[in-house]
Amino acid sequence: MLKSRPGKGTGKWTKVLVFLLCLAPFARLAWRFWMQDLTPNPLEYITHFTGNWTIRLLVATLAVTPLRKLLGVPDLIRFRRMVGLFAFFYGCLHFLTYLWFDKLFDFHEIWKDVAKRPFITAGFTALMLMVPLALTSTKGWIRRLGGKRWQRLHRLIYVSAVAAVVHYYWLVKSDIRLPVLYGSLVAVLLLYRLVTSLMRRARQRTAAMGAAPART
């Protein structure tokens, strides 16, 4: 299969830039940790910081396909895997913060939390759904699964994004502006996916109906 040439603005150095942009929040967090500048409540700051960046990058991953079509830049797809893996990376940091600093690796307490606290359950679900996506993000797995099966599996990212938004919404107690914003973005992207899927199926049915007489 022929490889498409990188379009304008999607070459090697652009990929490096996207990588650095995705890594920048972690660098900022590490710097503030080194400088002991994590606010009077470091646990809460790290938890919210890593959680926010997980959802932001999930939304960014979902936005790649609509943007590449609306902007006419198909090679934007080259960045989707990287951004998605960074979303998983920040999700792991978010969970590790809870696992280590909050619960001190007390797995009995963790499982009690997962079972009894709805927002923990939603967050854990979001992360677990991202695991198979991260593991199968390589070209080798695309070949093993086949394009269609791989695409069906990776639609789990929508479920993960919804679960992450629900987790955030149930977590906050008063100011719900950010979870509502993220939820609205995910809803718009889901609606776009639904509309384009319905339009594609309608075109396929029309094409099949038009071709039917030619086969008789």
C-alpha positions as CSV (number, residue, x, y, z in Angstrom):
1,M,0.0,0.0,0.0
2,L,1.3,3.4,-1.0
3,K,2.0,5.8,1.8
4,S,0.6,9.3,1.5
5,R,3.0,12.1,1.6
6,P,2.8,14.4,4.6
7,G,0.7,17.5,3.8
8,K,1.6,21.0,4.6
9,G,2.1,21.5,8.3
10,T,2.0,17.8,9.1
11,G,5.7,16.8,8.6
12,K,8.3,15.5,11.0
13,W,8.9,18.8,12.8
14,T,5.2,19.4,13.3
15,K,4.9,16.0,14.9
16,V,7.8,16.9,17.3
17,L,6.0,20.1,18.1
18,V,2.7,18.3,18.9
19,F,4.7,15.9,21.1
20,L,6.3,18.7,23.0
21,L,2.9,20.5,23.4
22,C,1.4,17.3,24.9
23,L,4.3,16.9,27.2
24,A,4.4,20.5,28.3
25,P,1.7,20.1,31.1
26,F,3.7,17.2,32.6
27,A,6.9,19.4,32.5
28,R,5.0,22.2,34.2
29,L,3.7,19.9,36.9
30,A,7.2,18.4,37.5
31,W,8.6,21.9,37.7
32,R,6.1,23.0,40.3
33,F,6.6,19.7,42.2
34,W,10.4,20.4,42.2
35,M,9.9,24.0,43.4
36,Q,7.3,22.8,46.0
37,D,4.7,25.1,44.5
38,L,1.7,22.8,44.4
39,T,-0.6,25.1,46.4
40,P,-1.6,24.4,50.1
41,N,-3.3,21.2,49.0
42,P,-0.9,19.3,46.7
43,L,-3.0,16.2,46.4
44,E,-6.0,18.1,45.2
45,Y,-4.0,20.2,42.8
46,I,-2.2,17.2,41.2
47,T,-5.5,15.2,41.0
48,H,-7.4,18.0,39.2
49,F,-4.4,18.9,37.0
50,T,-3.9,15.4,35.7
51,G,-7.6,14.7,35.4
52,N,-8.2,17.9,33.4
53,W,-5.5,17.2,31.0
54,T,-6.8,13.6,30.5
55,I,-10.2,14.9,29.4
56,R,-8.7,17.7,27.3
57,L,-6.6,15.3,25.4
58,L,-9.5,12.8,25.0
59,V,-11.5,15.7,23.5
60,A,-8.6,16.6,21.3
61,T,-8.3,13.0,20.1
62,L,-12.0,12.9,19.2
63,A,-11.7,16.2,17.4
64,V,-9.0,15.1,15.0
65,T,-11.4,13.4,12.5
66,P,-13.9,16.2,12.3
67,L,-11.1,18.8,12.0
68,R,-9.3,16.9,9.2
69,K,-12.5,16.8,7.2
70,L,-13.7,20.4,7.9
71,L,-10.3,21.9,7.4
72,G,-9.4,19.7,4.4
73,V,-6.2,18.5,6.1
74,P,-6.4,14.7,6.0
75,D,-2.9,14.2,7.3
76,L,-4.0,15.5,10.8
77,I,-4.8,11.8,11.4
78,R,-1.0,11.3,11.9
79,F,-1.3,13.0,15.3
80,R,-4.4,11.2,16.6
81,R,-2.5,8.2,18.0
82,M,0.0,10.4,19.8
83,V,-2.6,12.6,21.4
84,G,-4.6,9.6,22.4
85,L,-1.6,8.0,24.1
86,F,-0.9,11.2,25.9
87,A,-4.5,11.2,27.2
88,F,-3.9,7.6,28.5
89,F,-0.6,8.8,30.0
90,Y,-2.2,11.6,32.0
91,G,-5.1,9.3,32.9
92,C,-2.5,6.9,34.4
93,L,-0.9,9.8,36.3
94,H,-4.3,10.8,37.6
95,F,-5.0,7.2,38.8
96,L,-1.5,6.9,40.3
97,T,-2.1,10.1,42.3
98,Y,-5.2,8.5,43.8
99,L,-3.5,5.1,44.2
100,W,-0.3,6.3,45.8
101,F,-0.8,9.6,47.5
102,D,-4.5,9.2,48.5
103,K,-4.8,5.5,49.2
104,L,-1.2,4.5,49.8
105,F,-1.7,1.4,47.7
106,D,-4.3,0.1,50.0
107,F,-6.1,-2.1,47.4
108,H,-8.8,-3.1,49.8
109,E,-9.9,0.5,50.3
110,I,-9.5,1.2,46.6
111,W,-11.9,-1.6,45.7
112,K,-14.4,-0.4,48.3
113,D,-14.2,3.1,46.7
114,V,-14.7,1.7,43.2
115,A,-17.7,-0.3,44.4
116,K,-19.4,2.3,46.6
117,R,-18.5,5.8,45.2
118,P,-20.0,6.4,41.8
119,F,-17.5,9.0,40.7
120,I,-14.6,6.6,41.4
121,T,-16.4,3.9,39.5
122,A,-16.9,6.2,36.5
123,G,-13.3,7.3,36.5
124,F,-12.0,3.8,36.8
125,T,-14.2,2.7,34.0
126,A,-12.9,5.5,31.8
127,L,-9.3,4.5,32.4
128,M,-9.9,0.7,31.9
129,L,-11.6,1.4,28.6
130,M,-8.5,3.3,27.5
131,V,-6.2,0.3,28.2
132,P,-7.1,-1.8,25.2
133,L,-6.9,1.3,23.0
134,A,-3.4,2.1,24.2
135,L,-2.3,-1.5,23.8
136,T,-3.6,-1.8,20.2
137,S,-2.5,1.6,19.0
138,T,0.4,0.3,16.9
139,K,0.3,-0.5,13.2
140,G,1.0,-4.1,14.0
141,W,-2.3,-4.4,16.0
142,I,-4.1,-2.7,13.1
143,R,-2.9,-5.5,10.8
144,R,-3.7,-8.2,13.3
145,L,-7.2,-7.0,14.0
146,G,-8.0,-5.7,10.5
147,G,-9.0,-2.2,9.8
148,K,-12.8,-2.6,10.5
149,R,-12.4,-4.5,13.8
150,W,-9.7,-2.1,14.9
151,Q,-12.0,0.9,14.2
152,R,-14.9,-0.7,16.1
153,L,-12.7,-1.4,19.1
154,H,-11.3,2.2,19.1
155,R,-14.8,3.6,19.2
156,L,-14.6,2.8,22.9
157,I,-12.8,6.2,23.2
158,Y,-16.2,7.8,23.0
159,V,-17.5,5.7,25.9
160,S,-14.3,6.5,27.8
161,A,-14.7,10.2,27.2
162,V,-18.3,10.1,28.4
163,A,-17.3,8.2,31.6
164,A,-14.5,10.7,32.2
165,V,-16.9,13.6,32.0
166,V,-19.4,11.9,34.3
167,H,-16.6,11.2,36.7
168,Y,-15.6,14.9,36.8
169,Y,-19.2,16.0,37.1
170,W,-19.9,13.8,40.0
171,L,-16.6,14.7,41.6
172,V,-17.1,18.5,41.8
173,K,-19.5,19.8,44.4
174,S,-20.4,23.3,43.3
175,D,-18.6,24.7,40.3
176,I,-19.7,22.5,37.4
177,R,-18.6,24.8,34.6
178,L,-15.6,22.8,33.4
179,P,-17.3,19.3,33.4
180,V,-20.3,20.9,31.6
181,L,-17.9,22.4,29.0
182,Y,-16.1,19.1,28.4
183,G,-19.4,17.3,28.3
184,S,-20.8,19.7,25.7
185,L,-17.7,19.2,23.5
186,V,-18.0,15.4,23.8
187,A,-21.7,15.6,22.9
188,V,-21.0,17.8,19.8
189,L,-18.3,15.3,18.7
190,L,-20.6,12.4,19.3
191,L,-23.4,14.1,17.3
192,Y,-21.0,14.8,14.5
193,R,-20.0,11.1,14.4
194,L,-23.7,10.0,14.4
195,V,-24.7,12.4,11.6
196,T,-21.7,11.6,9.4
197,S,-22.4,7.8,9.9
198,L,-26.1,8.2,9.0
199,M,-25.2,10.3,5.9
200,R,-22.6,7.7,4.8
201,R,-25.1,4.8,5.2
202,A,-27.7,6.8,3.3
203,R,-25.2,7.3,0.4
204,Q,-24.4,3.6,0.4
205,R,-28.0,2.7,0.2
206,T,-28.6,5.1,-2.6
207,A,-25.6,3.8,-4.5
208,A,-26.8,0.2,-4.0
209,M,-30.3,1.1,-5.3
210,G,-28.8,2.8,-8.3
211,A,-26.6,-0.1,-9.1
212,A,-29.2,-2.8,-8.7
213,P,-30.9,-2.5,-12.1
214,A,-27.5,-2.8,-13.8
215,R,-27.0,-6.3,-12.4
216,T,-30.4,-7.6,-13.6
